[in-house]
């Protein structure tokens, strides 16, 4: 068996006859690997594929948008995908990778950190470079630990001014852990696509597709429940599995499933006072968005502060006193709340209504 001798930078390495030389980057999917002995290399792996999984939310249009922009630009293109776990970022990433392979663009997965990683990526020809859970693999050092910031090493690469065009695609779970030199920098990441929780319409469509044997009324109960507590696609898959027979009852299912809300959600709180007797004074309204967890510790008081241009109001209440209406609206009975104004006095008159609305569902189509 003959050997193949490869010389680079004055070093000659000996390989067996299975060595194949390529004049161009072969289309396929690769993972960046590093070893102390051999340095960086690319290991071929299976292509990322969507498979039979159904795609919701018009994401195909977003994929088209990315590649249409990439074709028009003369420089590299950055795409950042952010949102909580289970929101569909990984599925979208597979869609982007699948499209890249179809267009003849190799895909490179970066899953580990090592000194010199940027220089290695710079040696690659045109490709899609994927950094999944970027802020975990490459933690930011923060303002007091700048020297240990592993994200800043990529800033020059992400500037996109390299002579070789590439697509850089990141997924991020916690945007707060991403460098300030990356967020809000369209010169580095042209697109920032946000993945929010599916709203009732998307929940209804998903369960109709994935749980065809479920009773219509129980699917409707699940859709309404999504207005009270955020449900991601991991939650919905579990609900669909349990709901997929005609005798299933959503209330019984949700009681036992591991989908209890342990993190705060964002709610819009509206406090409206009754009109003055003269009907000439504008109705006093307080509206703001606050983070609350109203699904645990129902006997522990929550306090929120709302302000308008003139004054403020403080509202203390017990989550167990909230009333969840069938249309998804959440009411707090005024008589169950403790209310104080700026002077630490009970307002007179009292508000006519206090409502809570889950925020973010209307953003499901992840605006750029």
Protein Blocks (a to p, Z undefined) as FASTA:
>chain_A
ZZddddeehiacdddfkbccdfbdceddddddddfklopaddddddddebjadcehhlmm
mmmmmmmmmmmpmbdcddddeddehiopmmmmmmmmmmmmmnopacdddfbdcehklmmm
mmpccdddddehkllmmccebjmlmmlpcklmmmmmmnopafbdcddddddfblmlpcfk
lgoplklmmbacddddddfklmmmmmmmmmmmbcfklmmmmmmmmmmpccdfklmmmmmm
mmmcfkbcfklmmmmpccbcfbdcdddddddddddfklmaccddddddddddfkgoklbc
cddddddfkbccdddddfklpccdfkopacddfklpccddfkopacddddfbdcdddehj
lmmnopZZ
